[in-house]
């Protein structure tokens, strides 16, 4: 049997006593329940945030009907104005830097990357810093870097790598020497040209040229880097032989390290002329005395 709903007029299956469809019956039940509630408790009243007048409504509403219509009208006007006049510059909410963007953007690219990395670390429980195992300094890791993979800071890492390379070389020096010789002999002309270019670059740089000179003195005379640097500090002092001022520039008065050719012991610093003269005389005091006597006799005869 079919009956017609008294509210919406739709035809539904049911008994003769049925008057409404399912949806209209539920709506009618809610309306009757509201009427019974209002009959017992009365209509709830709220205060409008704009005009401070009481009105009937629910807890989600904060304005009365006239104020709500006016507020919605003003809100739509501002939103339309923002869409028409999209700002080309925004101020980052974290660092305050002004960057290109629209009203939906809140942060610059660097701050967004930092914030995403911090959120990812907080979700995973990953620390954002590590302690160097060599010097004990706490270092804050960069974005996207896992501190669990770091053991040393940058300075200590270079020293550790240098010590490890030196240790591997000392264990088997011939292995690394053969590798260097093999790499050089694969293309000798190319290697020689590359060496000449690199040497020319180093000589054009005064700092590297000075370091090369220090290392050369260290290897040739068996002195330390501090002693090689102290030789340069004697520039401007008188030469122990001729008493003329020593110079660090190339020339006749260039300071030179004087050493014993038999024992290799460093004796002092002389100018180029005095150091060359001692070498030509064979570092022999007898030969020098004979030369002095000869000069004295010859000068008296003249």
Beta strands, then each sheet from edge to edge (+ up, - down):
strand 1: 2-4
strand 2: 11-13
strand 3: 45-47
strand 4: 54-56
strand 5: 89-91
strand 6: 98-100
strand 7: 129-131
strand 8: 138-140
strand 9: 256-259
strand 10: 266-270
sheet 1: 1+ 2-
sheet 2: 3+ 4-
sheet 3: 5+ 6-
sheet 4: 7+ 8-
sheet 5: 9+ 10-
end
